[in-house]
Amino acid sequence: MSDMADASTDAGTGGWGFTDDRGAALTAGRRPERVVAYVRAGAALLDLGVRPVAVYGSGHDGELLDPVKAGGLAAAEVPYLGPGRALDEAAAARIGELGGADLVVDVTYDGKSPYALDEAFAERLGAPLVTLSVSYERSLPAIVGRFAELGEALGAGAGAGAGRGLSAGGDERAAGDAGATAADAEAAVRAAAGRGAVRVLALSGAGPEQVHLARPHAWPELARLAELGVRFVEPGAGPGANWLATDWEYAVGLGADLVLFDSRANAVPPHRVPAGAALVPWNPETPPSAGAYAGFFRVVAEALDAGA
C-alpha cells in the first residue's frame, strides 16, 4: 500500500479527503458522487462498485469507445465523451446535462501529470482531479490496491476492499469474491508456469513493417506474471523504456511459444509469429481492479497449460 494513501470521510460533517499519487491533498464538502474518469480508471471503479457519470479516452482513442478498454462500461451504459485532450465546451455542457461532475479521475505514468486529460478541463468543471499512478515503478498489487482505496473512499464499501486480492506474496486471500478470484488466478498461473518451459513474448503490432516488443519489467502485469514464474523473452538492447521497436523478422527469430498481443483498437493484429506459437490477447490498459486482472491471468494460465 502506498504511504501516500490518505482517504477519509467525516460522517458528521460530510467532509471528504483523498491524497492522490501526485501528493495532492484533495478535499470536498461531501463525498463525491458524480465521477468523470479516464476509460481505464472508470472501468476499474465500475468493477469496484462506483459507476462513473461519463468516461473519456486518451490520445490513442477515437470518437468511439474502444471495446477492449471498456471493461463493463458499455454494458453499464456509461457515456463516452471522446479523447480527453479534445474535450471542449460541448463536452462540458454534456457533462452538465448528465448532472455535472464533482470528481475527475485520471492515471499518471510520471507521478506528476494526468495522462489523458488537461488539468484545465477539470478546473472548468469545478471538480477536484484525482490522479493515480499506473507506472512500472509500482507493483501490480500496489496499483490495484490504490484503486481499491479510492473505491472505498467513494463509498464502494467492502467490495472495493476485495480489490486488493492481488497480493505481494501471491498466497494471501483477500476478503470477498474478487480477492479470492484474484488469488486463485495467480495460483493457476504459478502452477501452470511450473509445469512447463513456455517462452512468452508480449508485443504490440504497428503494421506489416514494424512491431513493438514489450520489456516485461516495464509493464506491472507482465512483471507480476514473471514473479509468478512465467518465462518472458527479453527483446534485447535498444532504445525505448517500455518497448523495443523492430521488425517482424526479428520478433519471429526470438522463438516464443506464446505471444501476448496488444488487442487495443490502436494496435494491429500480429503480422507474423513464430511457427506453432499460440496467441493470447493482451490489453496493456487493463482496468486496475483485481477482477479484471484475474480474468487476464486465468487466460494466460490456460495458454501456459496448453503449451506445457
C-alpha positions as CSV (number, residue, x, y, z in Angstrom):
1,M,0.0,0.0,0.0
2,S,1.3,3.5,-0.9
3,D,2.5,5.6,2.0
4,M,0.7,8.4,0.2
5,A,-2.7,6.8,0.9
6,D,-4.9,9.1,2.9
7,A,-8.6,8.9,2.4
8,S,-11.3,9.9,4.9
9,T,-14.9,10.8,5.1
10,D,-16.4,12.6,8.1
11,A,-19.8,11.2,8.7
12,G,-20.7,14.1,11.0
13,T,-19.8,17.0,8.8
14,G,-19.9,15.3,5.4
15,G,-16.3,16.4,4.7
16,W,-14.2,14.2,2.3
17,G,-10.5,14.0,1.6
18,F,-8.1,11.9,-0.5
19,T,-4.4,12.3,-1.3
20,D,-3.6,11.2,-4.8
21,D,-0.3,9.8,-6.2
22,R,1.0,13.3,-7.1
23,G,0.8,14.0,-3.5
24,A,-2.1,16.4,-4.0
25,A,-4.4,16.5,-0.9
26,L,-7.9,16.9,-2.3
27,T,-10.9,17.9,-0.2
28,A,-14.6,18.4,-0.7
29,G,-17.5,19.4,1.5
30,R,-19.0,15.9,1.0
31,R,-18.1,12.6,-0.6
32,P,-18.1,12.9,-4.4
33,E,-20.9,11.0,-6.1
34,R,-20.6,12.1,-9.8
35,V,-17.3,10.9,-11.2
36,V,-15.9,11.5,-14.7
37,A,-12.9,9.3,-15.4
38,Y,-10.4,8.2,-18.0
39,V,-11.7,4.9,-19.5
40,R,-9.2,2.7,-17.7
41,A,-9.8,4.3,-14.4
42,G,-13.6,4.4,-14.9
43,A,-13.7,0.7,-15.8
44,A,-11.8,-0.1,-12.6
45,L,-14.1,2.0,-10.5
46,L,-17.1,0.3,-12.0
47,D,-15.6,-3.1,-11.1
48,L,-15.3,-1.8,-7.6
49,G,-18.9,-0.7,-7.4
50,V,-18.6,3.0,-8.4
51,R,-20.4,3.9,-11.6
52,P,-18.9,6.9,-13.4
53,V,-21.2,9.6,-14.8
54,A,-19.1,9.5,-18.0
55,V,-15.6,8.5,-19.3
56,Y,-13.1,9.9,-21.8
57,G,-10.3,8.3,-23.8
58,S,-6.6,9.0,-24.4
59,G,-4.8,10.4,-27.4
60,H,-4.8,6.8,-28.8
61,D,-8.6,6.7,-28.8
62,G,-11.1,7.8,-31.3
63,E,-14.7,9.1,-31.2
64,L,-16.0,5.6,-30.3
65,L,-15.2,3.7,-27.1
66,D,-12.6,1.0,-27.6
67,P,-14.4,-2.2,-26.6
68,V,-11.1,-3.8,-25.5
69,K,-10.5,-1.0,-23.0
70,A,-14.2,-0.6,-22.0
71,G,-14.5,-3.3,-19.4
72,G,-18.1,-3.2,-18.2
73,L,-18.6,0.4,-19.1
74,A,-20.6,-0.2,-22.3
75,A,-22.9,-2.8,-20.6
76,A,-23.5,-0.3,-17.8
77,E,-24.4,2.4,-20.4
78,V,-21.7,4.8,-19.2
79,P,-21.5,7.6,-21.8
80,Y,-18.2,8.1,-23.6
81,L,-17.1,11.7,-24.3
82,G,-14.2,11.1,-26.8
83,P,-10.5,11.7,-26.3
84,G,-9.7,13.6,-23.2
85,R,-7.4,16.2,-24.6
86,A,-10.0,17.1,-27.2
87,L,-12.8,17.8,-24.7
88,D,-14.3,21.2,-25.2
89,E,-17.2,23.4,-24.1
90,A,-19.6,20.9,-25.8
91,A,-18.2,18.1,-23.7
92,A,-18.5,20.2,-20.6
93,A,-22.1,21.0,-21.5
94,R,-22.9,17.3,-21.9
95,I,-21.4,16.5,-18.5
96,G,-23.7,19.3,-17.2
97,E,-26.7,17.6,-18.8
98,L,-25.7,14.4,-17.1
99,G,-25.8,16.1,-13.7
100,G,-22.3,17.6,-13.6
101,A,-19.1,16.2,-12.0
102,D,-17.8,16.6,-8.5
103,L,-14.6,14.5,-9.1
104,V,-12.4,13.6,-12.1
105,V,-10.2,10.6,-12.0
106,D,-7.2,10.0,-14.3
107,V,-4.0,7.9,-14.3
108,T,-0.4,9.1,-14.4
109,Y,2.8,7.4,-15.6
110,D,5.2,10.1,-14.4
111,G,3.7,10.8,-11.0
112,K,3.2,14.5,-12.0
113,S,0.7,14.9,-14.8
114,P,-2.6,13.3,-15.7
115,Y,-2.2,11.0,-18.7
116,A,-5.3,11.6,-20.7
117,L,-6.8,15.0,-19.7
118,D,-5.7,18.6,-19.5
119,E,-6.0,19.8,-15.9
120,A,-7.6,22.9,-17.2
121,F,-10.7,20.9,-18.2
122,A,-11.2,19.5,-14.7
123,E,-10.9,23.1,-13.4
124,R,-13.5,24.2,-16.0
125,L,-15.8,21.6,-14.5
126,G,-15.1,22.9,-11.0
127,A,-14.1,19.3,-9.9
128,P,-11.1,18.1,-8.0
129,L,-8.7,15.9,-10.1
130,V,-7.5,12.6,-8.6
131,T,-4.6,11.1,-10.4
132,L,-3.4,7.5,-9.6
133,S,-0.1,6.0,-10.7
134,V,0.0,3.0,-13.1
135,S,3.7,3.3,-13.7
136,Y,6.1,0.3,-13.7
137,E,7.8,1.8,-10.7
138,R,4.8,0.4,-8.7
139,S,3.9,-3.2,-8.3
140,L,0.7,-4.5,-9.7
141,P,-0.7,-5.2,-6.2
142,A,0.1,-1.7,-5.2
143,I,-1.6,-0.2,-8.2
144,V,-4.7,-2.3,-7.7
145,G,-4.7,-1.5,-4.0
146,R,-4.7,2.2,-4.6
147,F,-7.7,2.0,-6.9
148,A,-9.4,-0.1,-4.2
149,E,-8.7,2.7,-1.7
150,L,-10.2,5.2,-4.0
151,G,-13.3,3.0,-4.4
152,E,-13.7,2.7,-0.7
153,A,-13.3,6.5,-0.3
154,L,-16.1,6.9,-2.8
155,G,-18.4,4.6,-0.9
156,A,-18.0,1.3,-2.6
157,G,-17.6,-0.4,0.8
158,A,-16.4,-4.0,1.3
159,G,-16.5,-4.7,-2.4
160,A,-13.7,-2.3,-3.0
161,G,-11.5,-3.9,-0.3
162,A,-11.7,-7.1,-2.2
163,G,-9.8,-5.3,-5.0
164,R,-6.6,-5.9,-3.0
165,G,-6.7,-9.6,-3.9
166,L,-3.5,-9.4,-5.9
167,S,-1.1,-9.9,-3.1
168,A,2.6,-9.1,-2.9
169,G,3.3,-12.6,-1.9
170,G,0.8,-14.3,-4.2
171,D,-0.5,-16.6,-1.5
172,E,-2.7,-14.3,0.6
173,R,-6.5,-14.3,0.0
174,A,-8.4,-11.0,0.4
175,A,-11.9,-10.9,1.8
176,G,-14.6,-11.2,-0.7
177,D,-15.2,-13.0,-4.0
178,A,-13.0,-10.6,-6.1
179,G,-10.0,-11.2,-3.8
180,A,-10.5,-15.0,-3.8
181,T,-10.8,-15.0,-7.6
182,A,-7.6,-13.0,-8.0
183,A,-5.7,-15.3,-5.6
184,D,-7.0,-18.3,-7.5
185,A,-5.9,-16.8,-10.8
186,E,-2.4,-16.1,-9.5
187,A,-2.2,-19.6,-8.1
188,A,-3.2,-21.1,-11.5
189,V,-0.5,-19.0,-13.3
190,R,2.1,-20.2,-10.8
191,A,1.1,-23.8,-11.2
192,A,1.0,-23.7,-15.0
193,A,4.3,-21.9,-15.3
194,G,5.9,-24.6,-13.1
195,R,4.6,-27.4,-15.3
196,G,6.5,-26.4,-18.4
197,A,9.0,-24.1,-20.0
198,V,6.8,-22.0,-22.3
199,R,8.6,-18.9,-23.6
200,V,6.4,-15.8,-23.7
201,L,6.7,-12.7,-25.8
202,A,4.5,-9.6,-25.4
203,L,4.1,-7.2,-28.3
204,S,2.1,-4.5,-30.0
205,G,1.7,-4.6,-33.7
206,A,2.3,-1.4,-35.7
207,G,1.8,-2.7,-39.2
208,P,3.5,-5.1,-41.6
209,E,6.9,-3.3,-41.3
210,Q,7.1,-2.7,-37.5
211,V,6.3,-4.2,-34.2
212,H,6.9,-3.0,-30.6
213,L,8.2,-5.7,-28.3
214,A,7.3,-5.2,-24.6
215,R,10.0,-5.0,-22.0
216,P,8.4,-7.2,-19.3
217,H,9.7,-5.2,-16.3
218,A,8.1,-2.0,-17.7
219,W,4.5,-3.4,-17.5
220,P,3.3,-4.1,-14.0
221,E,1.1,-7.0,-15.1
222,L,3.9,-8.7,-17.0
223,A,6.3,-8.1,-14.2
224,R,3.8,-9.8,-11.9
225,L,3.5,-12.7,-14.2
226,A,7.2,-13.0,-14.2
227,E,7.2,-13.1,-10.4
228,L,4.7,-16.0,-10.7
229,G,7.2,-18.0,-12.8
230,V,6.2,-17.0,-16.4
231,R,9.3,-17.1,-18.6
232,F,9.4,-14.0,-20.7
233,V,11.5,-13.5,-23.8
234,E,13.5,-10.2,-23.4
235,P,13.5,-8.0,-26.5
236,G,17.2,-7.2,-26.2
237,A,19.2,-4.0,-26.1
238,G,18.0,-0.8,-27.9
239,P,16.1,2.4,-27.4
240,G,12.8,2.6,-25.6
241,A,12.0,2.2,-21.9
242,N,8.7,0.3,-22.4
243,W,9.0,-1.1,-26.0
244,L,11.7,-2.1,-28.5
245,A,10.6,-1.0,-31.9
246,T,11.8,-3.6,-34.5
247,D,10.6,-5.7,-37.5
248,W,8.6,-8.9,-37.5
249,E,11.5,-11.0,-38.7
250,Y,13.4,-10.1,-35.5
251,A,10.4,-10.8,-33.4
252,V,9.9,-14.2,-35.0
253,G,13.5,-15.0,-34.6
254,L,13.1,-14.8,-30.8
255,G,11.3,-18.1,-31.0
256,A,8.5,-17.6,-28.4
257,D,6.0,-20.3,-27.8
258,L,3.2,-17.9,-26.6
259,V,2.6,-14.4,-27.9
260,L,0.6,-11.9,-25.9
261,F,-0.5,-9.4,-28.5
262,D,-1.9,-5.9,-27.9
263,S,-5.6,-6.1,-28.6
264,R,-6.5,-2.4,-28.3
265,A,-8.1,-0.7,-31.3
266,N,-4.9,1.5,-31.9
267,A,-2.8,-1.6,-32.4
268,V,-2.9,-4.1,-35.3
269,P,-3.0,-7.9,-35.1
270,P,0.3,-9.8,-35.3
271,H,1.6,-9.8,-38.9
272,R,3.9,-12.8,-38.2
273,V,4.5,-15.1,-35.3
274,P,7.0,-17.9,-34.6
275,A,5.8,-21.2,-36.1
276,G,3.5,-23.0,-33.7
277,A,3.2,-20.1,-31.3
278,A,-0.1,-19.6,-29.5
279,L,-1.8,-16.2,-29.4
280,V,-3.4,-14.6,-26.4
281,P,-4.9,-11.0,-26.5
282,W,-3.4,-8.6,-24.0
283,N,-4.8,-5.2,-23.1
284,P,-1.9,-3.0,-21.8
285,E,-4.5,-0.8,-20.2
286,T,-6.5,-3.5,-18.3
287,P,-8.6,-1.8,-15.7
288,P,-6.6,-1.7,-12.4
289,S,-9.0,-4.0,-10.5
290,A,-8.4,-7.4,-9.0
291,G,-11.3,-8.9,-11.1
292,A,-10.0,-7.6,-14.4
293,Y,-6.5,-8.8,-13.9
294,A,-7.8,-12.2,-12.6
295,G,-9.6,-12.7,-15.9
296,F,-6.4,-12.0,-17.9
297,F,-4.3,-14.2,-15.6
298,R,-6.7,-17.1,-16.0
299,V,-6.4,-16.9,-19.8
300,V,-2.6,-16.8,-19.5
301,A,-2.7,-19.9,-17.2
302,E,-4.8,-21.8,-19.7
303,A,-2.5,-21.0,-22.5
304,L,0.6,-22.0,-20.5
305,D,-1.1,-25.3,-19.6
306,A,-1.9,-25.9,-23.3
307,G,1.7,-25.3,-24.3
308,A,3.4,-27.2,-21.4
